[in-house]
Amino acid sequence: MKSVAKERVTARQRRHRRVRNKVQGTAERPRLCISRSLNHIYAQIVNDQEQRTILTVSSLSKEIRDQTALGMKKSEVSSLVGKLVAEKAKAAGIESVTFDRGGYLYHGRVKAVAEGAREGGLKL
């Protein structure tokens, strides 16, 4: 019998495969992919045609660690990650991206990253 945690991971991986069959990053519109752990969140902008990661930001990035105070909620930190991704993408000349939620539900920290990126001026 499988544990509940393994079933949850398997279901997320199945959703992620389904999403990745439809979402692909190009040079004009790269893919913003999200992954998260219990304590941190990671965002990458990827060009799938060239198989190249353009930029990456996480809650472990120096810019984010300097801004976060103790007691800040994980969703607030995720919003900061989204804003920093948008800022770096603008500097790299990227105006719009496709959003890859990585099989996670569009809810909580994943939603906070997306909304933070929109606030930063990135089109999803």
C-alpha positions as CSV (number, residue, x, y, z in Angstrom):
1,M,0.0,0.0,0.0
2,K,1.3,3.4,-1.0
3,S,1.6,6.2,1.6
4,V,-0.4,9.3,1.2
5,A,2.8,11.4,0.6
6,K,3.9,9.2,-2.3
7,E,0.4,9.3,-3.8
8,R,0.5,13.1,-3.6
9,V,3.9,13.3,-5.3
10,T,2.8,10.9,-8.0
11,A,-0.4,12.9,-8.7
12,R,1.7,16.2,-8.9
13,Q,4.1,14.5,-11.4
14,R,1.2,13.3,-13.5
15,R,-0.3,16.9,-13.5
16,H,3.1,18.3,-14.4
17,R,3.5,15.9,-17.4
18,R,0.0,17.0,-18.6
19,V,0.9,20.7,-18.3
20,R,4.3,20.3,-20.0
21,N,2.7,18.6,-23.0
22,K,0.9,21.9,-23.6
23,V,3.3,24.6,-22.3
24,Q,6.5,25.3,-24.2
25,G,8.9,28.2,-24.0
26,T,10.2,29.9,-27.1
27,A,12.7,32.7,-27.7
28,E,9.9,35.3,-28.0
29,R,7.9,33.9,-25.0
30,P,9.9,31.7,-22.7
31,R,8.5,29.5,-19.9
32,L,8.4,30.7,-16.3
33,C,8.5,27.5,-14.3
34,I,7.9,27.2,-10.6
35,S,9.1,24.6,-8.1
36,R,8.7,24.6,-4.4
37,S,9.9,22.8,-1.3
38,L,8.6,23.0,2.2
39,N,10.5,26.1,3.0
40,H,11.6,27.7,-0.3
41,I,10.3,28.6,-3.7
42,Y,12.2,28.6,-7.0
43,A,11.4,30.3,-10.3
44,Q,13.2,29.9,-13.6
45,I,12.7,31.4,-17.1
46,V,13.6,28.8,-19.7
47,N,13.8,28.8,-23.5
48,D,12.8,25.2,-24.4
49,Q,13.8,25.6,-28.1
50,E,17.4,26.2,-27.2
51,Q,17.2,24.1,-24.0
52,R,18.6,27.0,-22.1
53,T,17.8,28.6,-18.7
54,I,17.8,32.3,-19.1
55,L,17.6,33.3,-15.5
56,T,16.7,31.9,-12.1
57,V,15.5,33.4,-8.8
58,S,14.7,31.7,-5.5
59,S,13.8,32.6,-1.9
60,L,17.5,31.7,-1.3
61,S,18.7,34.5,-3.6
62,K,20.8,37.2,-2.0
63,E,18.4,40.0,-3.1
64,I,15.4,38.2,-1.5
65,R,17.3,37.2,1.7
66,D,18.2,40.8,2.3
67,Q,14.6,42.0,2.0
68,T,12.9,39.2,4.0
69,A,12.4,39.8,7.7
70,L,11.9,37.1,10.3
71,G,8.3,36.2,10.6
72,M,7.5,36.9,7.0
73,K,5.0,34.5,5.5
74,K,6.1,32.1,2.8
75,S,3.4,33.5,0.4
76,E,4.8,37.1,1.0
77,V,8.3,35.8,0.2
78,S,6.9,34.1,-2.9
79,S,5.4,37.5,-4.1
80,L,8.9,39.1,-3.7
81,V,10.4,36.2,-5.8
82,G,7.8,37.0,-8.5
83,K,8.6,40.7,-8.5
84,L,12.3,40.0,-8.7
85,V,11.8,37.6,-11.6
86,A,9.8,40.3,-13.5
87,E,12.5,42.8,-12.8
88,K,15.3,40.6,-14.0
89,A,13.3,39.5,-17.1
90,K,12.7,43.1,-18.0
91,A,16.4,43.7,-17.8
92,A,17.0,40.7,-20.1
93,G,14.5,42.1,-22.6
94,I,11.7,39.6,-21.9
95,E,8.2,41.2,-21.8
96,S,5.9,38.1,-21.7
97,V,6.2,34.5,-20.6
98,T,4.1,31.3,-20.4
99,F,3.4,30.2,-16.9
100,D,4.3,26.6,-15.9
101,R,2.9,25.9,-12.5
102,G,4.9,22.6,-12.3
103,G,1.9,20.4,-11.5
104,Y,1.2,22.4,-8.3
105,L,-2.3,23.8,-7.9
106,Y,-2.7,27.5,-8.8
107,H,-3.1,28.5,-5.2
108,G,-1.0,29.8,-2.3
109,R,2.7,30.4,-3.0
110,V,2.4,29.5,-6.7
111,K,-0.3,32.0,-7.2
112,A,1.7,34.6,-5.2
113,V,4.7,34.2,-7.6
114,A,2.4,34.7,-10.6
115,E,0.7,37.8,-9.1
116,G,4.1,39.2,-8.1
117,A,5.4,38.8,-11.6
118,R,2.3,40.5,-13.0
119,E,2.8,43.4,-10.5
120,G,6.4,43.6,-11.7
121,G,5.1,44.2,-15.3
122,L,5.5,40.7,-16.8
123,K,2.7,39.4,-19.0
124,L,1.7,35.8,-18.2
